[in-house]
């Protein structure tokens, strides 16, 4: 099996775990408070990551970009918070489709803060993705809910996280980034959840443990995937998360996506794939 094939399989496995985690988090949101679910996600990940790096903790804690790590960790925490709250209010497929406007925010952010060009074609992709998000959210209809803005907030936060990662470059050990993201989130959520904690049933504890394990496995396989294949090759496959989220939504919650969700998701995916195509062509020209 080639490294590229192996990398793609790792990424698809990671997406399966992450969307599975999202489905459990949504089911948990009717049992316990959302902040308690976020607590399970980060505290569990912190314990798992600490176990993995305990033998080389001093070197893992050394960062060349401490301020960037703080920005990355804050943005990732915000993305998790926004997305988990959205899952308690709207359908899994709708939330996943809306959060997939990430490439739009990354294009804008890269132009504003990293000095990358922002031409007419990229502007068209941005407008198309926003149209797709509007089709899903239906802001002018009676079915609109402000909760539809939450996954868009998650997409914005994740874009900041991704741009900060791009700024730091490959000189930073991935385990260092994983460690600080888990540490920051675990410390912050433990302070927040202290004031609102409610008793948790044994069933909920098992589901919370599943959130922590699936989330950590999802990140692990994603990191493994991107270590075997270039991001430009892997990018199109991330939109399979839309299919996976729709599957979990139908099987677990009986949520069949509406026609507006399907059309909007296709528009968002098309704009994202166009961005990927353009980025790939630009990189090839730069190398030639």
DOKEKE-789154 format. One record per residue: residue number from 0; z, y, x of N, C-alpha, C, O in turn. Coordinates in pm, whole numbers. Atoms other than C-alpha are relative to their C-alpha. Example, Ala and Ser with C-alpha at 12.3 -4.5 7.8 and 13.67 -1.06 7.14 Angstrom:
2
> 0  0  -119  89  780  -450  1230  0  120  90  66  118  194;
> 1  -6  -119  -82  714  -106  1367  73  109  -77  90  220  -26;
***
This chain:
288
> 0  0  -120  85  0  0  0  0  125  88  81  136  180;
> 1  11  -121  -81  -101  340  141  119  92  -25  182  85  -130;
> 2  -109  -96  19  158  616  194  -20  88  -122  77  123  -191;
> 3  27  -85  115  -15  827  -72  34  -71  -131  99  -15  -218;
> 4  -31  79  120  4  551  -335  149  -20  -14  204  -7  -124;
> 5  -145  20  2  363  481  -240  71  129  -44  165  125  -123;
> 6  -62  -128  35  450  851  -266  -15  33  -147  80  80  -211;
> 7  23  -27  142  293  885  -610  88  -90  -87  144  -44  -187;
> 8  -86  92  75  480  576  -734  146  44  5  218  34  -94;
> 9  -136  -52  -12  806  721  -600  21  118  -95  123  127  -163;
> 10  -11  -119  84  741  1050  -783  2  -38  -149  81  17  -226;
> 11  1  46  139  657  872  -1110  132  -67  -37  182  -49  -148;
> 12  -130  63  23  975  666  -1076  108  107  -16  195  97  -103;
> 13  -94  -110  10  1170  986  -1017  -8  70  -134  94  104  -193;
> 14  19  -65  129  1020  1144  -1328  55  -86  -114  111  -33  -210;
> 15  -53  90  102  1111  837  -1533  152  11  -8  209  16  -117;
> 16  -146  -13  -2  1474  866  -1423  44  136  -54  140  145  -131;
> 17  -39  -135  42  1487  1244  -1478  -17  19  -151  71  74  -217;
> 18  21  -14  145  1336  1232  -1828  96  -89  -78  139  -55  -188;
> 19  -103  86  61  1569  941  -1908  135  70  -2  208  63  -101;
> 20  -123  -78  -6  1860  1157  -1793  1  109  -108  102  131  -175;
> 21  9  -106  101  1738  1440  -2018  23  -56  -140  88  7  -224;
> 22  -17  61  132  1723  1204  -2315  147  -34  -26  198  -11  -136;
> 23  -143  32  15  2081  1085  -2256  81  127  -17  175  132  -97;
> 24  -70  -128  12  2196  1445  -2208  -15  56  -141  79  113  -196;
> 25  23  -48  137  2040  1534  -2545  86  -79  -99  147  -21  -189;
> 26  -83  83  87  2214  1240  -2713  148  34  16  224  32  -81;
> 27  -140  -34  -28  2542  1340  -2547  40  133  -62  157  155  -93;
> 28  -31  -134  46  2516  1697  -2675  59  2  -141  117  103  -182;
> 29  -63  7  132  2625  1582  -3022  139  -62  8  213  -63  -90;
> 30  -130  64  -20  2929  1404  -2875  99  94  69  216  100  32;
> 31  -87  -85  -81  3067  1655  -2623  -68  135  26  -184  154  -11;
> 32  56  -131  -30  3015  2013  -2504  -104  -10  112  -95  -96  199;
> 33  108  1  -99  2704  2090  -2299  56  19  141  8  -45  235;
> 34  -56  -23  -133  2915  2219  -2008  63  -126  57  66  -144  179;
> 35  -55  126  -46  3083  1880  -1990  -111  -93  51  -91  -172  143;
> 36  115  79  -47  2740  1719  -1953  -46  51  136  -75  -27  226;
> 37  37  -59  -129  2652  1962  -1674  103  -40  106  68  -65  221;
> 38  -106  44  -92  2988  1873  -1516  -27  -142  50  -16  -169  170;
> 39  31  138  -39  2893  1504  -1518  -117  -4  95  -117  -78  193;
> 40  120  -4  -84  2554  1586  -1367  33  40  143  -11  -26  237;
> 41  -25  -53  -135  2688  1786  -1072  114  -69  72  104  -95  192;
> 42  -113  68  -65  3022  1619  -1005  -41  -140  44  -6  -184  153;
> 43  48  133  -36  2859  1278  -1011  -94  5  119  -85  -77  210;
> 44  94  -13  -111  2580  1394  -781  73  35  129  38  -15  236;
> 45  -75  -38  -119  2831  1552  -542  66  -123  63  64  -139  185;
> 46  -65  122  -50  3020  1223  -511  -101  -93  66  -75  -150  172;
> 47  104  87  -54  2698  1028  -453  -54  54  131  -68  -20  229;
> 48  54  -62  -122  2560  1275  -197  103  -5  112  68  -34  227;
> 49  -106  3  -102  2895  1295  -14  10  -140  61  28  -155  182;
> 50  -5  138  -50  2898  914  13  -117  -26  95  -100  -96  195;
> 51  119  24  -81  2545  918  158  4  71  135  -49  20  233;
> 52  2  -80  -123  2610  1187  420  134  3  73  149  74  172;
> 53  -135  -6  -59  2977  1121  502  -1  -30  150  78  29  224;
> 54  2  39  -140  2887  962  837  -61  108  90  -46  103  212;
> 55  58  -109  -79  2699  1276  945  21  135  -70  -67  221  -71;
> 56  -30  -119  78  2867  1546  740  -13  131  79  -74  225  28;
> 57  10  -126  -75  2899  1812  1017  -144  47  22  -175  165  8;
> 58  139  -38  -24  2526  1803  1097  -71  34  -132  -158  120  -134;
> 59  60  -27  130  2432  1795  727  37  140  -50  -43  205  -117;
> 60  -48  -130  48  2637  2110  662  -61  116  78  -50  231  35;
> 61  61  -106  -79  2451  2305  932  -132  44  -63  -223  -37  -81;
> 62  121  -53  64  2191  2531  772  -55  118  78  21  202  126;
> 63  66  -113  -64  1939  2767  927  -18  117  -96  -47  229  -54;
> 64  23  -103  102  1915  2959  600  116  -1  -102  94  -38  -217;
> 65  -115  6  93  2266  2993  444  -20  85  -125  18  42  -234;
> 66  22  -85  116  2166  3283  216  -105  -61  -93  -93  -55  -216;
> 67  103  66  81  1856  3096  102  59  -120  -73  24  -146  -188;
> 68  -66  114  64  2069  2788  32  82  45  -120  84  -22  -223;
> 69  -78  -53  112  2296  3001  -187  -92  37  -116  -60  10  -232;
> 70  97  -36  104  1994  3138  -375  -57  -124  -67  -66  -131  -189;
> 71  56  125  52  1842  2790  -414  99  -68  -94  65  -108  -205;
> 72  -103  70  77  2168  2640  -537  29  71  -131  45  8  -235;
> 73  -26  -79  121  2231  2924  -784  -113  -18  -101  -88  -36  -220;
> 74  116  12  88  1879  2899  -923  -7  -139  -63  -37  -153  -182;
> 75  4  136  54  1895  2521  -961  109  -21  -104  87  -87  -206;
> 76  -109  10  97  2231  2547  -1137  -39  69  -130  -15  17  -239;
> 77  44  -73  119  2087  2807  -1375  -105  -79  -77  -101  -82  -200;
> 78  104  80  65  1786  2585  -1446  61  -116  -78  22  -143  -191;
> 79  -66  112  67  2010  2288  -1529  75  47  -125  69  -17  -230;
> 80  -79  -54  111  2234  2500  -1751  -90  37  -118  -64  -2  -232;
> 81  93  -41  105  1945  2654  -1946  -63  -121  -68  -72  -127  -191;
> 82  74  112  57  1763  2323  -1990  91  -91  -83  51  -135  -190;
> 83  -91  87  76  2066  2118  -2100  41  66  -132  55  -2  -233;
> 84  -31  -68  125  2157  2385  -2356  -118  -7  -96  -100  -21  -217;
> 85  119  7  87  1798  2380  -2485  -12  -138  -65  -56  -149  -180;
> 86  10  136  53  1814  2002  -2530  92  -21  -121  65  -106  -205;
> 87  -92  13  112  2106  2045  -2770  -51  73  -125  8  61  -232;
> 88  47  -85  110  1899  2278  -2989  -143  -28  -45  -176  -8  -162;
> 89  140  26  37  1529  2178  -2979  -40  -139  47  36  -206  118;
> 90  47  133  -34  1323  1862  -2937  -24  -18  149  -51  77  222;
> 91  18  33  -142  1291  1686  -2602  -141  33  48  -159  88  156;
> 92  139  -26  -39  910  1712  -2597  -26  150  7  -93  197  99;
> 93  20  -145  0  917  2084  -2688  63  64  124  1  147  190;
> 94  -71  -57  -115  1175  2165  -2418  -74  -33  130  -88  53  216;
> 95  70  42  -122  985  1966  -2153  -133  72  14  -172  111  125;
> 96  129  -72  -4  653  2128  -2246  20  144  44  -56  195  126;
> 97  -24  -141  -32  798  2479  -2225  44  19  145  6  116  209;
> 98  -49  -14  -138  970  2419  -1892  -114  -21  101  -100  16  217;
> 99  113  24  -90  634  2316  -1746  -86  123  27  -194  112  84;
> 100  70  -123  -41  526  2680  -1720  48  46  138  18  157  180;
> 101  -50  -30  -135  696  2671  -1379  -109  53  93  -85  154  161;
> 102  104  -53  -91  363  2714  -1188  -36  146  -25  -74  217  68;
> 103  30  -140  33  310  3045  -1371  98  93  71  57  188  138;
> 104  -101  -82  -64  638  3191  -1250  -12  -7  152  15  91  221;
> 105  15  14  -144  572  3054  -902  -115  85  53  -104  145  160;
> 106  113  -84  -40  235  3229  -885  41  147  7  11  217  104;
> 107  -43  -140  6  389  3561  -987  100  29  112  90  130  181;
> 108  -102  -18  -103  688  3517  -755  -58  -1  140  -19  78  225;
> 109  64  9  -133  471  3416  -458  -76  128  33  -81  170  148;
> 110  74  -125  -21  260  3729  -507  95  117  27  68  202  112;
> 111  -93  -112  -12  560  3961  -541  86  -6  126  112  96  189;
> 112  -101  11  -106  791  3822  -273  -50  -68  128  8  -49  234;
> 113  50  68  -119  583  3607  -36  -133  57  47  -189  9  146;
> 114  123  -66  -43  277  3833  -15  -126  -79  -24  -229  -48  36;
> 115  119  80  27  36  3572  -153  -92  75  -98  -46  152  -182;
> 116  98  -71  84  -284  3692  -322  12  -41  -146  45  -155  -178;
> 117  -6  25  144  -294  3723  -699  -126  58  -63  -129  173  -107;
> 118  129  -45  50  -654  3743  -815  -18  -22  -148  75  -61  -219;
> 119  31  8  143  -825  3740  -1152  14  -142  -54  62  -162  -165;
> 120  -6  139  48  -846  3359  -1174  144  -46  -18  176  -117  -113;
> 121  -141  34  14  -473  3319  -1112  60  72  -121  144  16  -192;
> 122  -49  -76  116  -407  3589  -1371  -40  -69  -130  39  -73  -225;
> 123  45  72  119  -614  3392  -1624  87  -124  -24  122  -154  -138;
> 124  -86  118  12  -406  3079  -1552  137  39  -55  194  -32  -137;
> 125  -130  -48  48  -86  3279  -1609  -6  31  -150  81  -10  -226;
> 126  16  -36  141  -212  3418  -1940  -16  -126  -86  41  -134  -195;
> 127  22  124  75  -327  3070  -2052  131  -74  -21  158  -123  -131;
> 128  -129  70  11  15  2917  -1980  92  71  -98  162  7  -175;
> 129  -84  -75  93  190  3196  -2168  -48  -18  -144  33  -22  -236;
> 130  54  29  133  -45  3137  -2463  48  -137  -47  86  -154  -163;
> 131  -49  133  34  49  2769  -2452  146  1  -42  183  -63  -140;
> 132  -142  -11  34  419  2855  -2454  19  67  -135  108  30  -212;
> 133  -7  -71  128  361  3092  -2746  -37  -91  -115  23  -85  -222;
> 134  41  96  104  182  2820  -2943  115  -94  -34  137  -125  -151;
> 135  -112  91  24  483  2590  -2899  116  71  -68  171  21  -167;
> 136  -117  -72  51  753  2851  -2966  -25  63  -137  68  79  -216;
> 137  37  -62  127  565  3013  -3260  92  118  -35  159  116  -138;
> 138  -94  -111  22  753  3345  -3231  -22  80  -127  70  147  -175;
> 139  27  -79  121  583  3500  -3536  16  -81  -128  -8  -30  -237;
> 140  -10  85  119  649  3206  -3769  146  -15  -42  237  25  30;
> 141  -135  22  49  949  3110  -3975  72  -112  70  193  -129  52;
> 142  -63  113  -67  1013  2804  -3757  48  37  141  104  -47  211;
> 143  -43  -41  -135  1080  3006  -3440  151  -1  12  223  39  -80;
> 144  -142  -6  -31  1421  2966  -3282  18  60  139  -57  26  230;
> 145  -25  -58  -133  1561  3172  -2993  27  -106  106  13  -80  225;
> 146  -27  108  -96  1655  2837  -2835  -124  -37  80  -114  -94  189;
> 147  125  29  -72  1287  2804  -2736  -10  81  128  -88  47  217;
> 148  1  -82  -121  1355  3075  -2478  80  -65  113  60  -31  229;
> 149  -85  63  -101  1609  2854  -2297  -80  -80  104  -57  -60  223;
> 150  78  70  -103  1358  2615  -2130  -89  93  81  -122  63  196;
> 151  76  -99  -77  1153  2920  -2031  90  62  106  47  86  219;
> 152  -98  -46  -98  1468  3054  -1864  22  -103  109  38  -68  226;
> 153  -14  108  -98  1505  2715  -1696  -119  -2  95  -103  -23  216;
> 154  121  -2  -82  1145  2737  -1573  5  114  101  -33  98  217;
> 155  -12  -116  -90  1210  3083  -1427  97  -32  114  67  -6  231;
> 156  -101  33  -102  1524  2963  -1245  -54  -104  98  -33  -93  219;
> 157  52  103  -89  1350  2655  -1111  -108  56  92  -122  11  206;
> 158  103  -63  -83  1064  2871  -984  64  75  116  14  72  228;
> 159  -74  -68  -107  1314  3082  -788  48  -103  102  39  -81  223;
> 160  -45  110  -87  1457  2757  -650  -115  -51  88  -99  -69  208;
> 161  115  53  -72  1110  2632  -551  -53  100  103  -91  62  214;
> 162  47  -103  -92  1008  2964  -391  95  17  118  52  39  231;
> 163  -98  -7  -108  1331  2977  -192  -16  -118  94  0  -105  216;
> 164  24  119  -81  1258  2624  -74  -124  20  87  -126  -18  204;
> 165  123  -27  -75  907  2729  29  27  99  114  -29  86  223;
> 166  -34  -100  -101  1054  3027  218  73  -65  117  47  -34  233;
> 167  -77  67  -107  1296  2805  410  -90  -91  82  -67  -112  201;
> 168  95  85  -72  1008  2574  498  56  -138  29  159  -178  -26;
> 169  -38  138  -29  1033  2227  642  102  -12  112  140  -123  149;
> 170  -96  5  -110  1277  2323  918  140  -38  -49  229  -67  32;
> 171  -130  35  56  1567  2251  681  0  -146  -44  -92  -192  -111;
> 172  -16  140  37  1689  1893  639  13  -10  -152  97  58  -211;
> 173  -10  15  146  1631  1783  275  140  -38  -48  183  5  -155;
> 174  -135  39  39  1978  1626  268  96  119  5  193  124  -70;
> 175  -81  -122  -5  2126  1963  367  -17  79  -130  81  126  -188;
> 176  27  -70  125  1958  2124  68  63  -73  -118  120  -10  -208;
> 177  -56  80  108  2066  1839  -159  152  14  -2  214  23  -109;
> 178  -146  -11  -12  2425  1865  -30  49  134  -55  144  137  -133;
> 179  -47  -132  43  2457  2240  -87  -26  24  -148  54  91  -214;
> 180  26  -13  143  2295  2226  -431  107  -72  -81  158  -20  -180;
> 181  -103  78  69  2539  1955  -536  137  64  14  213  70  -83;
> 182  -131  -61  -25  2839  2129  -378  18  127  -83  121  145  -149;
> 183  -8  -126  75  2765  2470  -533  17  -28  -149  104  29  -215;
> 184  -6  30  142  2703  2322  -877  132  -64  -40  188  -32  -145;
> 185  -125  70  31  3010  2096  -864  118  95  -2  201  89  -93;
> 186  -111  -96  -6  3248  2376  -762  -4  94  -119  97  116  -185;
> 187  13  -97  109  3113  2623  -1019  27  -62  -136  98  -4  -218;
> 188  -16  61  131  3100  2382  -1312  143  -50  -21  191  -53  -134;
> 189  -140  41  15  3453  2251  -1241  88  117  -40  184  100  -116;
> 190  -74  -120  41  3584  2607  -1272  -31  33  -146  60  63  -223;
> 191  41  -35  135  3385  2668  -1591  53  -98  -105  99  -57  -212;
> 192  -34  101  99  3465  2341  -1763  151  -13  -20  197  -68  -120;
> 193  -146  8  8  3840  2370  -1695  53  65  -128  152  19  -185;
> 194  -49  -78  114  3876  2619  -1981  -46  -54  -135  7  -13  -239;
> 195  55  45  130  3678  2430  -2247  3  -152  -16  -51  -205  -113;
> 196  5  147  2  3738  2060  -2170  61  -57  -127  166  -13  -173;
> 197  -49  71  117  3779  1835  -2469  6  -149  30  -67  -196  117;
> 198  -10  146  -23  3880  1465  -2487  -137  -67  -13  -219  -29  -96;
> 199  128  70  -5  3593  1227  -2411  21  -148  -30  111  -210  26;
> 200  -11  141  35  3544  882  -2564  -55  -88  112  -124  -39  202;
> 201  50  93  -101  3470  574  -2355  -153  -7  -2  -217  -15  103;
> 202  146  -2  12  3114  573  -2488  -59  121  70  -159  110  141;
> 203  50  -123  -63  3067  933  -2376  15  -5  151  -72  43  223;
> 204  -19  12  -145  3212  857  -2030  -112  -84  62  -163  -51  169;
> 205  108  86  -50  2955  579  -1986  -132  77  3  -208  67  99;
> 206  122  -80  5  2675  814  -2093  1  110  106  -102  141  165;
> 207  -13  -103  -103  2806  1086  -1859  -27  -59  139  -93  4  222;
> 208  26  68  -127  2804  838  -1571  -150  -28  15  -205  -19  125;
> 209  144  25  -2  2445  751  -1665  -78  126  35  -177  120  109;
> 210  63  -128  -33  2349  1120  -1649  7  25  150  -92  64  212;
> 211  -19  -23  -144  2494  1146  -1297  -87  -94  83  -151  -51  180;
> 212  74  99  -77  2330  825  -1173  -151  21  -12  -222  21  88;
> 213  145  -20  21  1987  885  -1329  -48  130  66  -156  134  124;
> 214  37  -127  -63  1983  1247  -1211  -9  -12  151  -103  39  213;
> 215  1  18  -145  2071  1148  -855  -116  -88  45  -181  -60  145;
> 216  113  88  -33  1817  864  -853  -132  76  -14  -224  58  66;
> 217  121  -79  20  1555  1102  -990  -29  90  118  -143  99  164;
> 218  18  -88  -116  1612  1349  -707  -33  -80  125  -116  -38  206;
> 219  23  84  -118  1622  1070  -448  -145  -45  6  -209  -33  111;
> 220  137  49  1  1287  923  -554  -101  113  12  -210  95  67;
> 221  89  -115  -14  1132  1268  -581  -11  42  146  -121  68  196;
> 222  0  -34  -143  1237  1351  -224  -78  -104  80  -156  -69  168;
> 223  74  107  -68  1105  1011  -108  -149  14  -25  -230  -7  64;
> 224  141  -14  34  780  1076  -290  -67  110  78  -176  91  134;
> 225  59  -114  -70  719  1416  -137  3  -18  152  -65  56  223;
> 226  1  29  -144  797  1274  208  -117  -92  37  -149  -108  154;
> 227  113  90  -23  504  1032  166  -135  59  -40  -239  9  2;
> 228  126  -57  49  246  1255  -2  14  151  -7  122  203  -34;
> 229  -4  -147  7  153  1623  8  24  46  -143  -17  -19  -239;
> 230  -32  -55  132  276  1838  -277  -126  25  -81  -126  7  -203;
> 231  125  -31  70  -83  1936  -362  -60  -125  -65  -126  -115  -168;
> 232  50  125  57  -169  1570  -425  90  -46  -114  42  -100  -214;
> 233  -96  49  99  147  1497  -623  7  86  -125  41  37  -233;
> 234  -19  -96  110  141  1808  -844  -56  -44  -135  15  -34  -235;
> 235  54  37  132  -93  1677  -1119  81  -109  -70  87  -112  -193;
> 236  -72  112  59  122  1368  -1170  132  43  -65  187  -30  -147;
> 237  -126  -45  59  430  1576  -1257  -14  28  -149  85  29  -222;
> 238  19  -27  143  273  1655  -1595  13  -127  -85  14  -120  -207;
> 239  -26  124  73  323  1290  -1687  139  5  -63  169  -71  -155;
> 240  -132  -17  61  679  1404  -1761  -12  38  -147  77  7  -227;
> 241  23  -35  141  534  1545  -2087  -14  -127  -84  40  -136  -195;
> 242  19  127  72  427  1193  -2189  131  -76  -8  167  -131  -112;
> 243  -127  72  -4  758  1041  -2079  101  62  -96  171  -10  -168;
> 244  -95  -68  89  963  1304  -2265  -35  -24  -146  53  -43  -230;
> 245  44  29  137  754  1251  -2579  38  -142  -39  82  -166  -152;
> 246  -37  140  25  812  875  -2550  148  -13  -31  186  -75  -131;
> 247  -145  7  24  1191  913  -2518  36  67  -131  123  18  -204;
> 248  -29  -72  123  1192  1165  -2803  -30  -82  -123  47  -81  -220;
> 249  38  84  114  1012  926  -3038  92  -121  -11  142  -152  -119;
> 250  -76  126  1  1201  609  -2938  147  23  -33  204  -50  -114;
> 251  -144  -18  15  1554  750  -2923  36  90  -118  131  61  -191;
> 252  -39  -99  101  1554  1047  -3162  -94  5  -121  -67  77  -217;
> 253  95  -5  110  1256  981  -3388  -68  135  -11  -109  176  -120;
> 254  61  -133  -2  1115  1320  -3283  -149  -12  33  -186  -34  148;
> 255  144  2  -23  739  1320  -3328  -46  145  22  -22  231  -62;
> 256  40  -138  -29  587  1629  -3162  -97  54  -105  -182  -20  -154;
> 257  90  -64  96  414  1874  -3396  -134  28  67  -148  19  189;
> 258  133  -30  -54  48  1965  -3357  5  121  92  -66  127  192;
> 259  -11  -119  -85  148  2303  -3214  60  -34  136  20  22  237;
> 260  -59  44  -127  362  2131  -2949  -104  -70  86  -112  -45  206;
> 261  102  73  -75  77  1901  -2849  -107  95  55  -147  83  171;
> 262  103  -94  -45  -180  2183  -2833  55  91  110  -10  112  212;
> 263  -61  -87  -99  57  2413  -2645  24  -71  132  2  -14  239;
> 264  -24  79  -121  149  2137  -2400  -129  -22  78  -130  -14  201;
> 265  130  20  -65  -219  2069  -2329  -47  128  69  -101  123  180;
> 266  39  -128  -60  -284  2440  -2264  82  26  126  26  68  228;
> 267  -87  -21  -116  17  2463  -2028  -40  -94  114  -50  -52  229;
> 268  39  98  -102  -85  2143  -1845  -134  38  62  -152  25  183;
> 269  133  -39  -51  -445  2266  -1814  12  117  96  -54  119  200;
> 270  -18  -115  -88  -333  2597  -1664  66  -40  130  29  8  237;
> 271  -68  48  -121  -100  2419  -1423  -93  -79  90  -88  -65  212;
> 272  96  78  -78  -373  2177  -1315  -105  91  65  -152  64  175;
> 273  95  -96  -57  -608  2471  -1262  61  68  122  -5  85  225;
> 274  -70  -61  -113  -351  2638  -1039  1  -96  118  -27  -57  232;
> 275  -1  102  -106  -316  2313  -843  -137  -12  65  -149  -18  188;
> 276  137  14  -51  -695  2284  -810  -36  118  91  -93  99  198;
> 277  30  -119  -80  -727  2642  -683  78  -1  132  21  31  237;
> 278  -82  2  -121  -439  2603  -434  -54  -102  99  -58  -76  220;
> 279  54  104  -87  -591  2281  -300  -128  47  69  -147  24  188;
> 280  126  -50  -57  -934  2443  -249  26  107  105  -40  110  209;
> 281  -32  -106  -96  -781  2744  -75  51  -58  131  14  -14  239;
> 282  -55  63  -120  -588  2521  164  -109  -70  81  -109  -65  204;
> 283  109  69  -69  -900  2317  244  -88  100  74  -132  73  187;
> 284  81  -103  -66  -1097  2635  321  71  55  123  8  83  225;
> 285  -77  -55  -112  -818  2761  545  -2  -93  120  0  -49  235;
> 286  -1  99  -109  -822  2437  746  -138  -14  65  -149  -47  183;
> 287  137  20  -53  -1203  2430  785  -47  118  85  -159  116  136;
***
